[in-house]
């Protein structure tokens, strides 16, 4: 397979009309270091992604104070609450909100976090995201 950096990356974001799971292809997916993240959509949504495999664009682990990742999706990657997408990712207004997942959902230090892709929904403004340990990060998948 092509090196991971040479692949086309797609954001795992649902909008009011497009589910995140339909944006990222069928798999398999690898992280920036080339480790297998998930074989296919069924495995991805049944097992989640282990926190050790979730790397930033520079190959490091996501800081714990930025563990909320924007998805706009429910747990199966489908359309979540139709208004929980920061107005289809066009606003950072405090009156809008978005579904987020927890990058560290299965780490030993934070065990019990609900989901890697559908945990709760903070407001879309920088202060609202920061209040729940977010910074506006997204998951990106390369096939």
TAPE-V10512 format. One record per helix or strand of 3 or more residues. SS is the DSSP state (~ for helix, > for strand). FROM is the first residue (numbers start at 0). TO is the last residue. If there is no record, write none. Layout:
# TAPE-V10512
ss = <SS,SS>
from = <FROM,FROM>
to = <TO,TO>
This chain:
# TAPE-V10512
ss = <~,>,~,>,~,~,~,>,~,>,~,>,~,>,>>
from = <3,8,19,35,40,50,63,67,85,96,107,119,125,133,139>
to = <5,10,22,37,46,52,65,69,88,101,109,122,130,137,141>
